[in-house]
């Protein structure tokens, strides 16, 4: 599964620098596959390929958000999700809409951080 940030976020920004996948963005900021990853082009599960630098619409305009397709719950990097560990208001929680096995999270980590 991925982690999500609830609307209880106080926009402190503590979580953003902790994410090893650069999956956390400030509200209103566009996100890109290439941000914090080795992806030059993103070969997506639906078979399409897009430039890693292509900007995407923000998930939230009001508070920090996590791109679920880039979130690995820090599997392969840390013992626990770092965003949740540093959040002062406990608004980084499991996202029930994005459940994934540990094996899938490790595959996603490898895909995001392919050797250049």
Secondary structure as GFF3:
##gff-version 3
##sequence-region A 1 116
A	DSSP	beta_strand	2	5	.	.	.	ID=ss1
A	DSSP	three_ten_helix	16	18	.	.	.	ID=ss2
A	DSSP	beta_strand	24	25	.	.	.	ID=ss3
A	DSSP	beta_strand	41	43	.	.	.	ID=ss4
A	DSSP	beta_strand	49	51	.	.	.	ID=ss5
A	DSSP	beta_strand	65	66	.	.	.	ID=ss6
A	DSSP	alpha_helix	82	86	.	.	.	ID=ss7
A	DSSP	beta_strand	92	95	.	.	.	ID=ss8
A	DSSP	alpha_helix	102	112	.	.	.	ID=ss9
###
